[in-house]
């Protein structure tokens, strides 16, 4: 949604429910471990994003995190993360693969 409709605001719930969300590869377990595949549309958007788009995305996202959660993320932290993910997305697109996230 950040690429398709740039905004620091969260869209209405009806609009959020219409978006393609990550596909669970392994749903959250009791210990919190989960794995999901990012939507192809997002993977391609990240792969195709230039440095200016990633900077703007990081700025919008940081603004939202600070306003919603009072998060103390620094301005450069999120940009570095997005740049790394964009490189992974480009690799996934060029090899016909997918982009996955694992967390716990």
C-alpha positions as CSV (number, residue, x, y, z in Angstrom):
1,X,0.0,0.0,0.0
2,X,2.9,2.3,0.6
3,X,4.0,2.1,-3.0
4,X,0.6,2.0,-4.6
5,X,-0.9,4.9,-2.6
6,X,1.9,6.8,-0.8
7,X,0.7,8.2,2.5
8,X,1.9,8.3,6.1
9,X,-1.8,7.6,7.1
10,X,-3.3,4.1,7.5
11,X,-6.0,3.6,4.9
12,X,-9.6,2.7,5.9
13,X,-10.1,-0.9,7.1
14,X,-12.2,-1.8,4.1
15,X,-9.3,-0.8,1.8
16,X,-6.8,-2.8,3.9
17,X,-9.0,-5.9,3.7
18,X,-8.9,-5.7,-0.1
19,X,-5.1,-5.8,-0.3
20,X,-3.1,-9.0,-0.9
21,X,-1.3,-9.8,2.3
22,X,1.6,-12.2,2.9
23,X,0.9,-15.9,2.5
24,X,1.7,-18.0,5.6
25,X,4.2,-20.7,4.8
26,X,4.3,-21.7,8.5
27,X,1.7,-20.0,10.7
28,X,2.7,-18.6,14.1
29,X,3.5,-21.3,16.6
30,X,3.2,-21.1,20.4
31,X,6.7,-19.8,20.6
32,X,6.0,-17.0,18.1
33,X,8.0,-18.4,15.2
34,X,6.4,-17.8,11.8
35,X,7.3,-17.8,8.1
36,X,5.5,-16.0,5.3
37,X,6.0,-15.2,1.6
38,X,5.6,-11.6,0.6
39,X,3.1,-11.0,-2.2
40,X,4.6,-10.9,-5.7
41,X,3.3,-7.4,-6.2
42,X,5.2,-6.1,-3.2
43,X,8.4,-8.1,-4.1
44,X,8.3,-6.6,-7.6
45,X,7.7,-3.1,-6.3
46,X,10.6,-3.4,-3.9
47,X,12.8,-4.8,-6.7
48,X,12.0,-2.0,-9.0
49,X,12.2,0.8,-6.4
50,X,14.9,3.4,-6.9
51,X,16.8,5.1,-4.1
52,X,14.5,8.1,-4.1
53,X,11.4,5.8,-3.8
54,X,13.0,3.9,-0.9
55,X,13.9,7.1,0.9
56,X,10.4,8.4,0.5
57,X,8.9,5.1,1.7
58,X,11.2,5.1,4.7
59,X,10.2,8.6,5.6
60,X,6.5,7.9,5.4
61,X,6.9,4.7,7.4
62,X,9.0,6.3,10.0
63,X,6.4,9.1,10.4
64,X,3.7,6.6,10.9
65,X,5.6,4.5,13.4
66,X,6.4,7.6,15.4
67,X,2.9,8.9,15.4
68,X,1.2,5.5,16.1
69,X,3.6,3.9,18.5
70,X,6.0,6.6,19.7
71,X,8.7,4.4,18.3
72,X,12.2,5.8,18.5
73,X,13.5,4.3,15.3
74,X,16.1,6.6,13.7
75,X,15.7,8.0,10.3
76,X,18.5,6.0,8.8
77,X,17.6,2.6,10.4
78,X,14.5,1.9,8.3
79,X,16.1,3.1,5.0
80,X,19.0,0.7,5.5
81,X,16.6,-2.2,6.2
82,X,14.5,-1.3,3.1
83,X,17.6,-1.1,0.9
84,X,18.6,-4.6,2.0
85,X,15.2,-6.0,1.4
86,X,15.0,-4.3,-2.0
87,X,18.3,-6.1,-2.9
88,X,16.8,-9.4,-1.8
89,X,13.6,-8.7,-3.8
90,X,15.6,-7.9,-6.9
91,X,17.5,-11.2,-6.5
92,X,14.2,-13.0,-6.1
93,X,12.6,-11.4,-9.1
94,X,15.7,-12.1,-11.3
95,X,15.8,-15.8,-10.4
96,X,12.0,-16.3,-10.5
97,X,12.0,-16.9,-6.7
98,X,9.9,-15.5,-3.9
99,X,10.8,-13.3,-0.9
100,X,10.2,-14.8,2.5
101,X,10.2,-13.5,6.1
102,X,10.9,-15.5,9.2
103,X,10.4,-14.1,12.6
104,X,9.9,-15.0,16.2
